[in-house]
């Protein structure tokens, strides 16, 4: 980066980690877009999906998401140009960015040359991240078992999980050209904390008074957590689908409708890491915390909250859920799909599409809760 960055044009690169509250933060930012603009803060682009397109362009992962390089070409540069023109702080936030390779990071940073760039990484307790990351992979079509997924995690080697979740690896790739005062780690609070805790910590890192804005939202398509039984159902569905539904159709139909609307309306105990893996992850987190402290990065929250703690009580294997519970969940999900299919669609000329779809999702969730 330039030795004399333009402080009037500030860019905050929020690069993940995935499943650390990124969707929650992004929704809150877009919900308060106009109010934040009044205090000199904005989100990159005019629509939220533009940042997703920019991220997969930079990561060169367009094929996985069912896109072509041509339709995404120039998206990252266009958002960076917008940040260069905005008289304040532009937040470029997407969790896919954290796993970028060094050459991809270099390309992304080159488009921001001369601007005052700050890096923000949000992170959570690694044991929670393992369970959430496994679930997210299943939500995106992967039939991997929890046992196989955890076996790779425990090795702490270069793989998909650690490219997304290893804080030192992310900082080594993204913070190489930044002074430590421009590098921020936002610690995700433990379970049971109010939603405003993460929001306020994020605001401190970015540089705005988050307490002035309510972060809560009732969006029906939020990235909800599934219980272990529901993940088992979805994993079996992925096995049977065997790749027959590709992206982006998979995300639109299986992930958003079946997983995040129908299965998310059910409940069961969440997947948790076995005690031996929790101990291993605690060692890794403690070592990473020491290196973060030594480097002088700006920490928002308590680093100790990143160290996994043993879960009391016996461990239940997420790969061995009760077959009767799995069958009951699958049958209930099929019934909801049939009800949805049988509902007459209202005249599209009378109800705007977004409201119509949102209303149907809310009615579906209400039935599941009854």
Rosetta blueprint (number, residue, H / E / L):
1 X L
2 X L
3 X L
4 X L
5 X L
6 X E
7 X E
8 X E
9 X E
10 X E
11 X E
12 X E
13 X E
14 X E
15 X L
16 X L
17 X L
18 X L
19 X L
20 X L
21 X L
22 X H
23 X H
24 X H
25 X H
26 X H
27 X H
28 X H
29 X H
30 X H
31 X H
32 X L
33 X H
34 X H
35 X H
36 X H
37 X H
38 X H
39 X L
40 X L
41 X E
42 X E
43 X E
44 X L
45 X L
46 X L
47 X L
48 X L
49 X H
50 X H
51 X H
52 X H
53 X H
54 X H
55 X H
56 X H
57 X H
58 X H
59 X H
60 X L
61 X L
62 X L
63 X L
64 X L
65 X L
66 X L
67 X L
68 X L
69 X H
70 X H
71 X H
72 X H
73 X L
74 X L
75 X H
76 X H
77 X H
78 X H
79 X H
80 X H
81 X H
82 X H
83 X H
84 X H
85 X H
86 X L
87 X L
88 X L
89 X E
90 X E
91 X E
92 X E
93 X E
94 X L
95 X H
96 X H
97 X H
98 X H
99 X H
100 X L
101 X L
102 X H
103 X H
104 X H
105 X H
106 X H
107 X H
108 X H
109 X H
110 X H
111 X L
112 X L
113 X L
114 X L
115 X E
116 X E
117 X E
118 X E
119 X E
120 X E
121 X E
122 X E
123 X E
124 X L
125 X L
126 X H
127 X H
128 X H
129 X H
130 X H
131 X H
132 X H
133 X H
134 X H
135 X H
136 X H
137 X H
138 X H
139 X H
140 X L
141 X L
142 X L
143 X L
144 X L
145 X L
146 X H
147 X H
148 X H
149 X H
150 X H
151 X H
152 X H
153 X H
154 X L
155 X L
156 X L
157 X L
158 X L
159 X L
160 X H
161 X H
162 X H
163 X H
164 X H
165 X H
166 X L
167 X H
168 X H
169 X H
170 X H
171 X H
172 X H
173 X H
174 X H
175 X L
176 X L
177 X L
178 X L
179 X L
180 X H
181 X H
182 X H
183 X E
184 X E
185 X E
186 X E
187 X E
188 X L
189 X L
190 X L
191 X L
192 X L
193 X L
194 X L
195 X H
196 X H
197 X H
198 X H
199 X H
200 X H
201 X H
202 X H
203 X H
204 X H
205 X H
206 X H
207 X L
208 X L
209 X L
210 X H
211 X H
212 X H
213 X L
214 X L
215 X L
216 X L
217 X L
218 X L
219 X L
220 X L
221 X L
222 X L
223 X L
224 X L
225 X L
226 X L
227 X L
228 X H
229 X H
230 X H
231 X H
232 X H
233 X H
234 X H
235 X H
236 X H
237 X H
238 X H
239 X H
240 X H
241 X H
242 X L
243 X L
244 X L
245 X L
246 X L
247 X L
248 X L
249 X H
250 X H
251 X H
252 X H
253 X H
254 X H
255 X H
256 X H
257 X H
258 X H
259 X H
260 X H
261 X H
262 X H
263 X H
264 X H
265 X H
266 X L
267 X L
268 X L
269 X L
270 X L
271 X L
272 X L
273 X L
274 X L
275 X H
276 X H
277 X H
278 X H
279 X H
280 X H
281 X H
282 X H
283 X H
284 X H
285 X H
286 X H
287 X H
288 X H
289 X H
290 X H
291 X H
292 X H
293 X H
294 X H
295 X H
296 X L
297 X L
298 X E
299 X E
300 X E
301 X L
302 X L
303 X H
304 X H
305 X H
306 X H
307 X L
308 X L
309 X L
310 X L
311 X L
312 X L
313 X L
314 X L
315 X L
316 X L
317 X L
318 X L
319 X L
320 X L
321 X L
322 X L
323 X H
324 X H
325 X H
326 X H
327 X H
328 X H
329 X H
330 X H
331 X H
332 X H
333 X H
334 X H
335 X H
336 X H
337 X H
338 X H
339 X H
340 X H
341 X H
342 X H
343 X L
344 X L
345 X L
346 X L
347 X L
348 X L
349 X L
350 X L
351 X L
352 X L
353 X H
354 X H
355 X H
356 X H
357 X H
358 X H
359 X H
360 X H
361 X H
362 X H
363 X H
364 X H
365 X H
366 X H
367 X H
368 X H
369 X H
370 X L
